[in-house]
């Protein structure tokens, strides 16, 4: 009998204890299924880093057990890491039609599309592995084709909700499988992994339909161009914009690469209906009357290089926002992005635009369930055990409290961190072991080659700049052949700091002379001594700590 026979394990690879880079694994015996593979975006402390994905070392070490990757939906925090995962291990990817379209864009960009087996699934699909059977149920969210997953194992049933809300009047008329959820719960759920993003917010999440009514009203009242920014993946919201443009007889232009790519996928796969002749190129905007134009663009989160940010500073070639135009931010700022969004809003007002933004304007509703949605899911599923997922620590604890209010025992809810394992055997759950689960930084084409030392150097350069000291030394006589040369970047402006640089020059010559007089002619020792003495002097004089780079040229 295999050592793992009869043992059901849940691995928290990413997305627990944080928002972003969702990834989990379920294992029974020697069979492991991966759920989602996302990325998250860096904060301002990770200078130069483009993306953050999971450390895949644990999965690579266990790749003989990994049988499949199942993706619940197409948001970046659920699919952004897929290309990097598939470069490490080539396993079949199961996802819905729209989600596969978005994944294909990424795999094509990484030139691995032909090597990957992509399998389309829907709410009625059933996947049979050796020990585990996976079936699905449809949920509402802010992107089409979202699924929850039901894993039937010899130990019991495990349900992963994906991201969800309960919307009884969905804009796309695609209703959630409420009856199926209730049926799953009636048969018995051993463990529920349920999202926690909005566990702090009371009530039910408002319906997406309410946003469509507000968009229609804004289009009708607008006198100039209408510029609307939202998440490119929110196809339901985009369909509402298309409908409002049709009602007000406006042509529609798209700005931003991700907006163009996602809408292409949505149109090709039948998720977005756009009247023939409505779409125009960006270079046609200025040829038309403003009241006949609407623009859909990226940048609702304040991204500095996205279309909306460039429009707000007048730096989008061929397209200008002028007095009387209406700008709508139809997305709420993700925590941490508020400052960038506020700056763009200020810029738009200064251009004379009418700006509609903020939760009170009705232009955005969340795709994540509020407290009553979470309690309803718990009531349907009636789980013995709960693992709150996809949320920061306070949200996970609040989800535990919600679960208690509907009958889940406190000791049966497990707050897990990335790298922790929940084991269930003979119906008893325990959380006693862990595995390495760090982060991998993506910088350009480099994957994992940027570590803490490089980031520390980047931080020092960004805060205090650098001073390069160039010494020309005799290879035979071991003495200075010329005055030290200094190059400063981001530290002081040379022309305004001549006296300080003269002091450094004298200090360098004195330091080098003392070392050479003591027969210390090792270039490395000279460099270390210069970094220490010059660094201390500069801190005493300026209270700054620039990076000091001594360079010795032998002649």
N, C-alpha and C positions, 0 to 999 in steps of 0.2 A: 504493500500500500504506500502511495506517495506521501511524503511528509506533510504536504499541503492539502491532501484529500480531506474534504469536510470542512475546510477553513475558508470562510468568505472574508475578503479584505477590501477596504476602500483606502486608496492612496490620495492624499491631498498634494497634488503637484503644483497647483497654482490657482489663485482665485479665492482661497480661504484666507481670512484675516486681512483682505485688501479688495479693492475693486480693480479688475484688470487681469489679463493673461490667464483666463480660466482654463483649467486642465485638471482632470481627475482620472482615476483608473479604478476599475473594479476587477478583482481577481478571484477565481475559484479554481482550486488545484493548480495546474500549470497553464491556465488560460487567463489572459489579461485583455480587457477591452478599455481603450482610451476614450474619454468623453471630452470633446472640445480641445482646442489648441490655440489659445489667443495670444495677443501681445498687449503690452500697455505702453503708454508714451511717457518719456522722461520728464521729471520736473526740472526747475531751473538750476538745481545743483549738479545735474549730470551733463556737464558742458560738452556739446558736440555729439552726444549720443542720440541716435535716431529712433531706436526702438529697444524695448526690453522684452525678452522672452524667457521661458523657463530654462533652467539648467537641465539638459536632457540626459545627463550622465546615468542616472538611475535607470531610465528606460533603455538606454543603449546596452547597459550591463544585463538587462533582462529581456532583450529584444526577441529571443527565441519564444517567449511567452506571449508577446504582443500579437494579437490576431486581427485587430481592426481599430480604426479611428471613426467614431460616430460624432457628427457635428450637429448640435441642436439648432443653430441658426447662424446667419451670416454677418453678425457684427464683428468688428475688428478684434474685440477682446475675446472672441471665440474662434476666429479663423486666422488671425494675423500671424500666428506662429507656424501654421501648417507647412509652408514651403521648407522651413528650417528643420521641422520634424521629419518630413519625408526625405530630406537629404541624408538623414541619419539612418532611417529604416523605412523601407518601401512596403507599406501595408495598405490594404484596401481602405478607401475613404467612403463612408456612407453619409449622405446628406440629401436634403430636399432639392428640388429642381432649381429654385432660385439661389439657394445657398451654394450649390455646385457651380452655378454660373459665376459667382463672385470668387470662389476658390480657383476656378479655371483661369481667371484673369491673373491671379497671383502666381500660379504654377507656370503660366506662359511667360510671365515676366522673369521668372527664375529659370526658364528653359528646362523644366522637368515635367511638363504636361503630358508628353507622350509616354513617359515612363510610369505614370501613376494610374492605378485602377480606381476609377470613380464610379460609384454605384448610387443610382437615384433611389430614394425611399420616399414614402409618404405616410400619412396617418394610419393606413391599413397594412403597411409592410410588416413582415416578420422575419427576423434573422436568426437562423439556427446555428449556433456554434456547438462545440462538443459537450460542454457542461451548461452553458448559458444561452438563454433565448431572449432576444430583444424585440419588443414590440413598442408601439408609439401612440401618442395621443396629441391632438392639435391644441395649441395654446395661442392666446392673443399676445402680441408684443408690438414694438414699433418698427418692425420689418416683416415682410411676408414670409410665409412658410416656416413657422417656428413649431418645434416639437418638444414634448416631454418624452422621456424614455422609461420603459418598464423592463427591468431585468428579472427574469425568472431564473432562479438558481436552486440547486438541491437544498440549500440552507433556508431559502425563503425569497420573497419578492423585494427588490430594491427599486425605488422610483427616483428618477432625476427630473426635476420640473423644467429645466432650462430657465430662461428668463420669461416671466409671464405677468399678465394682469387679467382680470375678468372684465371684458368689454361686451356688454349685451347688445350694443348697436355699433359693431365695428364698421369703419369706413369702407372696407373692402368686402363687407358682407360675408367674410369667412369666420364663422362662429367656432368657438372653442368646443372641444369634445367633453362637455360637462357631464353628460350621462355616462360616458366611458370612464371618466375620472371616478365617479361615484361607484361604478361597477368594480373598478380596480380595488378601491378601498374596501368594498364589501367582501372581497375574496381574501383580504388580509395583506397588509404591507408591513414587512419587517423593518425596513429602513427607508426614510424619506430624506433626500437631499434637496432642499428648497431654498430658492434665492431670497436674499434679505435686504436688497438695496434700499427699499423704502420702508423698512421696519419702524422708522421714527415718525412716519406720517399717518395720522389717524384717518379713518374713513375708507371709502373705496376710491380707486383711481378714476378720474373723470374719463368719459368716452372720447375717443378721437373725433367722433362726429361733431362735437362742440367746436373743435378747432376749424372745421370746414366752414361753419356758419360765420365765424369771425373773419376768416380769409375772404369769403364772398363779400362781406360788408366793406372791408378795407379796399378791395379792388373797385367796388362800385363808387366809393367816395374819392378815390385817388384822381388827381388831375394831371400829374406828370407821369413819368415812368414809375413802375412798381418793381422794386428790387427785393426779392425775398431770399433769405439765407436759412438753410436748415441742414440737417444731416442728409448726406447723399443717399444713405441706406433707407431713409424713411419714405418708402414708396407710397404708402397711404397718404402721407402729407403732400407729397409731390403730385399725386393724382388730384388732390383737392385744389392745388395751385393750377393745374392744367384745366380743371373744370371751371375755376373762377376766371381764368384767362379766356376761355371759350365764351362764357356768359357775357363778358365785357368786351369781347371782340379784340383781344390783344394777341399779338404774336409773342412767341416765347423763345428766349435765347438762354443758352446754358454757359456758365463761366466756371472753370475749375475742372481739372482732369478727372478727379474722382467722381464729380457730378456727371460728367459726360459718360464715363465708363459704366457706372452703375445704371444709369438710365438706359443706355444701350442694351445692357443685359435684361433689364426689366421689360423693355419693349419687345425684344426678340423672343422672350420666353412667355409673353402674354400677361405680365403682371401690371403693365401700365398702358392705358389706352390714350393715345394722343391723336387728335383729329388731323387728317391729312392737310399739309400746308401750314400748320401752326408753327412748326419749329423754324427758326431762322439762325443764321450764323451771327457771331458777335460783330463781325464787320458790317452787318446790315443795320445795326441798331441806330446809328446816327443818320441813316437815310430815311428814317420813318418818324412820324409825329410821336412825341413822347407818350401821349395818351393811348397810343396803339401798341405799346411795347411793355412786356413784362420780362424780368430777368430772374432766373434761378441760379444761385451761386453758392459756393462753399465758403466756409469761414465763420460759421456761427459760434465757434468756440474761441474766436479771437486769434487764430493762428496767424502769425505776422506775414507769412508768404502766401496765404490763401487769398481768393479773389476779393472777398469783402474788405479785408484790411487794405489791399492795394487800391480799391475803389475809394475808400474813406480818405486816403491821402492823395488822391488824384494821380496815382501811378499805374493805373490799368490802361494799357495802350488802346486807344480808340474808343473807350467808354468812359463817360464822365457822369458823376452825380451832380445835379444842378438844383438850384432853388425850386421848390415845389415838387420834387420827386418824393415818393414814399418808399421808405426802407423798412422791411419787416424782419425781425429776428424771430423765426418760428422754431426756436430750440432754447431750452434752458441751459445756462452755463454749467458745465461739469465743475465740481469743487476744485478750486485752484486756478480756474480760468477767468474768474470774475474780473480781475484787474485788466486783463487784455481786452475783454469784451467792453468794459466801461470806457477804455481809451478809444475804441473804434466808435462807440456810440457818440462820444464827445466830438470826434472828428466829423461824423455825419451831420450832427447838428450845426457845426461850424460851416458846413457846405450849404446850409439852408434846407436840408432835407427834413421831411416829417418822419420821425423814427418811432416805430411801434415795437416795444421791447418789454421784457419783464413778465413774470407769471400772472400779474393782474390783468393783462391785456387779452388773455384767452387764446394766445397764438401758439401755445404749447401745452401738451399734457404728457405725463410720463408714460413710458411703456412698461414700467415696473409696478408691481402691485403694492398698494398701501396696506396698512395693518389688517383691514377687513378682508382684503383679497388673500393675504397670507393665512389668516384664520380660516377662510373658506376652503383653501387648498388642504389645510390640515384636517378640517372636518370631513372632506371628501375621502382623504387617504387613510385617516385613522392609524397612523404609524405607531409601531412599538417604540422605535428609535428615530431620532431626528438629528441630522447634521445641517445646521444653517450654513449656506454657502453664499458666495458673491456679495460680500459686504465687508465694511470695516468692523473692527472689534465691537464697538458699541451697538452696531446694527445686529450682529450675531447674538449678543446677549439679550437685546430687546426681542428678537425673534424667539429666543428660548422662553421669555416671559409670556409671549403670545401663545406659544405652544402649551404652556402650563394652563392658561386660561381655558383651553379647549380639551384638556384632559391628558396631555402628554406629561409624564412624570419628569421632574427637573433632572434627576439622575440619568434619565434616558436621552437627554439632549447633550451632544458632544460638540464643544467648541474646539475646532481643530485649527492648527497652524499648518502652513505649507511645510511638507516634510514629515507630517505625522500620519500614522496608520490606525484605522479602526478595524479591529478583527472581530468577527462574529463566528462562534462555533457552538452548536447545540442551542441556538437561540439566545446565547448570552454575548453581549458586546463588551469589549474592553479596548482601552486605548493605552497601550504600554510600550510601543516601539516607534521608531522613526527612521528616516533615511535622509541623506544629503539632498537638499532642494533649494539651491540658490537661484541667482538670476544670471542671465547671459546678456551682455550689452551688444547691440548691433550699431556699428559706426561705419557708414558707407558700405563697402563690400566685406568689411571685417566682421567676423562673428566670434565673439568671446575673446578677442585679442586686446581688449581694453579692460584693465583692472583698476584696483583702487589706487595704485601708485601713479598711473597715468592720469586718472581723474584728479588726484591730489595736486599733481603738477599743473593741470589745466586750471584748477581753482586758484592756485597761487599766481599763475600768469594773469588770470582775469582780474585779480584783486590788486596786485602790486607790481605787475610787469616783470621785466627782466633786464639784466645788465650783463653784456658779453664783454669779457676781458681778453684781449688778444695779445699774447707775448711772443716776440720773435727772439729765439734763443740760439746761441751757437752750439752746434752739435758736438764740436770738439772741445771748445773752451768752457762750455757750460756757463755762459754769461749772457746778459741782455744785450742785444745788438741794436735795439731801437726803443724809443719811448713806447710805453704800453698804449695800446689803442682800445678805446671803449665805445661800445655800441649800446644805446639804451632804447628800449621799446616799452611803452606803457608804464614807465617808472617816473622819469622826469624828462622835461624838454631840454635838450642839451644847451641850446642858446641861452636859456634862462637860468641855467644851473652851472655856469662855468666854474664858480668858486668851489662848489661841492665836488665837481669832477676833478679839479686840480688837487683837492685834498685826497681823493681816492687814488689819483696818479702817484702822489708822493708816498701814500701808504703802501701801494703795490710795490714800488721800487725798493722801499725800506724792507718790506717783508721778504722779497726775493733775495736781496743782498744778504740779509741775516741767515737765510737758509743756505745760500751758496757758501758763505763764509764758514758755516758749520759743516761743510762738505755734504750737505743734504741735497743731492742732485737728482733725486727721483722725481720725474715730472708729476707723477700722481700725488706725491706728498706736497709738492708746491701748490697744486690745484686745491687740495683739501685745506691747506693753510690759508690760501687766498680767500676761499669761500667763507671760512670762519671769521677771519679778521675784517674783511670788507663788509661782510654781512652784519657783524656787530657794530661797526662804525656807522653804516647806513641806518641801522635801527636807532642808534643813539641820536643821530642827527635828524631823521625824518619820521621815525616810528613806523616805517614800512619795511617789509621783508620781500624785496624782489628776488626772483630766481637769478642766481649768479652762475654764469657759465664761463669758467676760465678755459681758454684755448691756447695751447703752446705749439708754435710753428718752429720746427727745427730747420736751421739753415747750415 
